[in-house]
Amino acid sequence: MTDGVDLFNALSPEEAERRLYSCFANRAWAVRVAACRPFHDLTGLLASAESAWSELVAADWLEAFAAHPRIGERGGHSPSSSEREQSQINQASGDTLAALAAENRRYEARFGHVFLISASGRSAEEMLEALRQRMGNDAATELHVAADEQRKIARLRLEQVLKT
C-alpha cells in the first residue's frame, strides 16, 4: 500500500483534500490531514487522520453525518462507497427494508441526524437491530456512538482511496 501513499503524497493539495473529503465530509478535517503530507506509510496517514479527528467538535460530526444516505438508501457525498459498504442490504426482505425505513425516520426525529453505522459486512437485520438498540441512548451518548461509527467508516474509506 506504500505505492498508494506515495501517489496520495504526489496529489495537488486540492485533490488530496477532495479525496479525503470523500472519506469524511468535513472540510477542516480534510485540510488538516492533507497539510500533514508527505506520509511515509498508511500508519502515518491514519495517525494524522486520528489526530485531526480528535480536534473535531459536535458541529463537525453533524456536518459529516449530513453527507450520508440513510441505511438502505442511495446517495450521499460518496455514493459508490456507500453502496459498496451497504451491499448486503440488497439481500434483505421487503419487510426488513420497510422496517429500516420506518426506524430511520424515528431515529432522525429523535436525534436530529441520520443513523450511522459502519455497514461493511453487516446484514440489514444486524443494522436494524443496532438501530433499535441505539434508540435507547440519550442524545449525547448517541452523538458519540454515531461519531465513532463515522470514524470507522472514514478509516475504511481512507484505506480504499489508497488502493485506487
C-alpha positions as a Markdown table, in Angstrom:
| # | Residue | x | y | z |
|---|---|---|---|---|
| 1 | Met | 0.0 | 0.0 | 0.0 |
| 2 | Thr | 3.0 | 2.3 | 0.1 |
| 3 | Asp | 2.5 | 2.9 | -3.6 |
| 4 | Gly | -0.9 | 4.3 | -2.8 |
| 5 | Val | 0.5 | 6.5 | -0.1 |
| 6 | Asp | 3.2 | 7.8 | -2.5 |
| 7 | Leu | 0.6 | 8.6 | -5.1 |
| 8 | Phe | -1.5 | 10.3 | -2.5 |
| 9 | Asn | 1.5 | 12.4 | -1.4 |
| 10 | Ala | 2.0 | 13.5 | -5.0 |
| 11 | Leu | -1.5 | 14.9 | -5.4 |
| 12 | Ser | -2.1 | 18.6 | -5.5 |
| 13 | Pro | -3.4 | 20.0 | -2.2 |
| 14 | Glu | -6.9 | 20.4 | -3.7 |
| 15 | Glu | -7.1 | 16.9 | -5.0 |
| 16 | Ala | -5.7 | 15.4 | -1.7 |
| 17 | Glu | -8.4 | 17.4 | 0.2 |
| 18 | Arg | -11.1 | 16.3 | -2.3 |
| 19 | Arg | -10.2 | 12.6 | -1.8 |
| 20 | Leu | -10.0 | 13.0 | 2.0 |
| 21 | Tyr | -13.4 | 14.8 | 1.9 |
| 22 | Ser | -14.8 | 11.8 | 0.1 |
| 23 | Cys | -13.9 | 9.7 | 3.1 |
| 24 | Phe | -15.2 | 12.1 | 5.8 |
| 25 | Ala | -17.3 | 15.1 | 4.7 |
| 26 | Asn | -15.7 | 17.8 | 6.8 |
| 27 | Arg | -13.5 | 20.4 | 5.1 |
| 28 | Ala | -11.5 | 21.3 | 8.2 |
| 29 | Trp | -10.6 | 17.7 | 8.8 |
| 30 | Ala | -9.6 | 17.1 | 5.1 |
| 31 | Val | -7.5 | 20.3 | 5.0 |
| 32 | Arg | -5.7 | 19.3 | 8.3 |
| 33 | Val | -4.9 | 15.8 | 7.1 |
| 34 | Ala | -3.8 | 16.9 | 3.6 |
| 35 | Ala | -1.5 | 19.5 | 5.2 |
| 36 | Cys | 0.4 | 16.8 | 7.1 |
| 37 | Arg | 1.8 | 15.2 | 3.9 |
| 38 | Pro | 4.1 | 13.6 | 3.0 |
| 39 | Phe | 3.3 | 10.4 | 4.8 |
| 40 | His | 5.8 | 7.6 | 5.0 |
| 41 | Asp | 3.1 | 4.9 | 5.1 |
| 42 | Leu | -0.5 | 4.1 | 5.8 |
| 43 | Thr | 0.1 | 4.1 | 9.5 |
| 44 | Gly | 1.3 | 7.7 | 9.4 |
| 45 | Leu | -1.6 | 8.8 | 7.4 |
| 46 | Leu | -4.1 | 7.1 | 9.7 |
| 47 | Ala | -2.3 | 8.6 | 12.7 |
| 48 | Ser | -2.7 | 12.1 | 11.2 |
| 49 | Ala | -6.4 | 11.3 | 10.4 |
| 50 | Glu | -7.0 | 10.3 | 14.0 |
| 51 | Ser | -5.1 | 13.4 | 15.3 |
| 52 | Ala | -7.3 | 15.6 | 13.2 |
| 53 | Trp | -10.3 | 13.7 | 14.2 |
| 54 | Ser | -9.6 | 14.3 | 17.9 |
| 55 | Glu | -9.8 | 18.0 | 17.3 |
| 56 | Leu | -13.4 | 17.8 | 15.9 |
| 57 | Val | -16.4 | 19.0 | 17.8 |
| 58 | Ala | -20.1 | 18.0 | 17.5 |
| 59 | Ala | -20.8 | 20.5 | 14.7 |
| 60 | Asp | -18.1 | 18.9 | 12.6 |
| 61 | Trp | -19.5 | 15.4 | 13.1 |
| 62 | Leu | -23.0 | 16.7 | 12.3 |
| 63 | Glu | -21.7 | 18.2 | 9.1 |
| 64 | Ala | -20.3 | 14.8 | 8.1 |
| 65 | Phe | -23.4 | 13.0 | 9.1 |
| 66 | Ala | -25.5 | 15.1 | 6.8 |
| 67 | Ala | -23.5 | 13.9 | 3.8 |
| 68 | His | -24.6 | 10.2 | 4.4 |
| 69 | Pro | -27.6 | 8.5 | 2.9 |
| 70 | Arg | -29.9 | 6.6 | 5.2 |
| 71 | Ile | -29.2 | 2.9 | 5.7 |
| 72 | Gly | -31.0 | 1.2 | 2.8 |
| 73 | Glu | -30.9 | 4.3 | 0.6 |
| 74 | Arg | -28.6 | 5.5 | -2.1 |
| 75 | Gly | -26.8 | 8.8 | -2.4 |
| 76 | Gly | -24.8 | 10.9 | -0.1 |
| 77 | His | -21.5 | 12.6 | -0.9 |
| 78 | Ser | -19.7 | 9.4 | -1.7 |
| 79 | Pro | -22.4 | 7.2 | -3.3 |
| 80 | Ser | -20.2 | 4.4 | -4.7 |
| 81 | Ser | -18.6 | 3.9 | -1.2 |
| 82 | Ser | -22.0 | 3.9 | 0.5 |
| 83 | Glu | -23.3 | 1.3 | -2.0 |
| 84 | Arg | -20.3 | -0.9 | -1.5 |
| 85 | Glu | -20.5 | -0.6 | 2.3 |
| 86 | Gln | -24.2 | -1.4 | 2.3 |
| 87 | Ser | -24.0 | -4.1 | -0.3 |
| 88 | Gln | -25.6 | -6.7 | 2.0 |
| 89 | Ile | -28.7 | -4.6 | 2.3 |
| 90 | Asn | -29.8 | -5.8 | -1.2 |
| 91 | Gln | -30.3 | -9.3 | 0.3 |
| 92 | Ala | -32.9 | -8.1 | 2.8 |
| 93 | Ser | -36.6 | -8.9 | 2.7 |
| 94 | Gly | -39.1 | -6.3 | 1.8 |
| 95 | Asp | -40.3 | -6.4 | 5.4 |
| 96 | Thr | -36.8 | -5.7 | 6.7 |
| 97 | Leu | -36.3 | -2.8 | 4.3 |
| 98 | Ala | -39.7 | -1.3 | 5.3 |
| 99 | Ala | -38.7 | -1.6 | 9.0 |
| 100 | Leu | -35.4 | 0.0 | 8.3 |
| 101 | Ala | -37.1 | 2.9 | 6.6 |
| 102 | Ala | -39.5 | 3.4 | 9.4 |
| 103 | Glu | -36.8 | 3.1 | 12.1 |
| 104 | Asn | -34.6 | 5.5 | 10.2 |
| 105 | Arg | -37.4 | 8.1 | 10.3 |
| 106 | Arg | -38.0 | 7.5 | 14.1 |
| 107 | Tyr | -34.2 | 7.8 | 14.8 |
| 108 | Glu | -33.9 | 11.1 | 12.8 |
| 109 | Ala | -36.9 | 12.5 | 14.6 |
| 110 | Arg | -35.4 | 11.6 | 18.0 |
| 111 | Phe | -31.8 | 12.6 | 17.4 |
| 112 | Gly | -31.9 | 15.1 | 14.5 |
| 113 | His | -29.4 | 13.3 | 12.3 |
| 114 | Val | -29.1 | 10.2 | 10.1 |
| 115 | Phe | -28.4 | 6.9 | 11.8 |
| 116 | Leu | -24.7 | 6.0 | 11.2 |
| 117 | Ile | -23.2 | 2.5 | 11.4 |
| 118 | Ser | -20.2 | 1.0 | 9.8 |
| 119 | Ala | -22.2 | -1.2 | 7.4 |
| 120 | Ser | -19.4 | -3.2 | 5.8 |
| 121 | Gly | -20.0 | -6.8 | 6.4 |
| 122 | Arg | -23.3 | -6.3 | 8.3 |
| 123 | Ser | -26.6 | -7.7 | 7.2 |
| 124 | Ala | -29.7 | -5.5 | 7.1 |
| 125 | Glu | -31.1 | -7.4 | 10.0 |
| 126 | Glu | -28.0 | -6.6 | 12.1 |
| 127 | Met | -28.2 | -2.9 | 11.2 |
| 128 | Leu | -31.9 | -2.8 | 12.1 |
| 129 | Glu | -31.2 | -4.4 | 15.4 |
| 130 | Ala | -28.4 | -2.0 | 16.2 |
| 131 | Leu | -30.6 | 0.9 | 15.2 |
| 132 | Arg | -33.3 | -0.3 | 17.5 |
| 133 | Gln | -30.9 | -0.7 | 20.4 |
| 134 | Arg | -29.4 | 2.7 | 19.9 |
| 135 | Met | -32.8 | 4.3 | 20.1 |
| 136 | Gly | -32.5 | 3.8 | 23.9 |
| 137 | Asn | -29.4 | 6.1 | 24.1 |
| 138 | Asp | -29.7 | 9.7 | 25.3 |
| 139 | Ala | -28.8 | 12.3 | 22.7 |
| 140 | Ala | -25.3 | 13.0 | 24.0 |
| 141 | Thr | -24.4 | 9.3 | 24.1 |
| 142 | Glu | -25.8 | 8.6 | 20.7 |
| 143 | Leu | -23.9 | 11.5 | 19.1 |
| 144 | His | -20.7 | 10.0 | 20.4 |
| 145 | Val | -21.7 | 6.5 | 19.2 |
| 146 | Ala | -22.6 | 7.8 | 15.8 |
| 147 | Ala | -19.3 | 9.8 | 15.6 |
| 148 | Asp | -17.3 | 6.6 | 16.4 |
| 149 | Glu | -19.2 | 4.8 | 13.7 |
| 150 | Gln | -18.4 | 7.7 | 11.3 |
| 151 | Arg | -14.7 | 7.4 | 12.3 |
| 152 | Lys | -14.8 | 3.6 | 11.4 |
| 153 | Ile | -16.4 | 4.5 | 8.0 |
| 154 | Ala | -13.8 | 7.2 | 7.3 |
| 155 | Arg | -10.9 | 4.8 | 8.1 |
| 156 | Leu | -12.3 | 2.1 | 5.7 |
| 157 | Arg | -12.8 | 4.7 | 3.0 |
| 158 | Leu | -9.2 | 6.1 | 3.5 |
| 159 | Glu | -7.8 | 2.6 | 3.1 |
| 160 | Gln | -10.0 | 2.2 | -0.1 |
| 161 | Val | -8.8 | 5.5 | -1.5 |
| 162 | Leu | -5.2 | 4.5 | -1.2 |
| 163 | Lys | -5.9 | 1.3 | -3.2 |
| 164 | Thr | -7.4 | 3.1 | -6.2 |
